[in-house]
Amino acid sequence: MPLTMVREGEPNKIHRVTGKEKIKRFLENLGFVEGAVVTVVSVTGGNMIVNVKESRVAIGKDMANKIMVV
């Protein structure tokens, strides 16, 4: 399921990152790689703040939809 459907505070493992190669590389540079654990901290107006690899990152809903979690 996409990251946008995850509840706040629940840790999830990234299954894959979809989208064009440029988008995938951008997300990988932020730490969104297969097997990494990601936790949604808060959701505000479609934008999300997430913890990934010991860092907090803010991403938009369109980017979050490209991150598939298990």
RARAJO-V382962 format. One line per field, one symbol per residue. ss: DSSP state (H for helix, E for strand, L for the rest). burial: b if it has 16 or more other ideal C-beta (glycine too) atoms within 10 Angstrom, else e. A space follows every 50 residues. Layout:
ss: ???
burial: ???
This chain:
ss: LEHHHLLLLLEEEEEEELLLHHHHHHHHHHLLLLLLEEEEEEEELLEEEE EELLEEEEELHHHHLLEEEL
burial: eebbebeeeeebebeebeeeeeebeebeebbbeeebebbbeebeeeebeb bbeeeebebeeebbebbebe
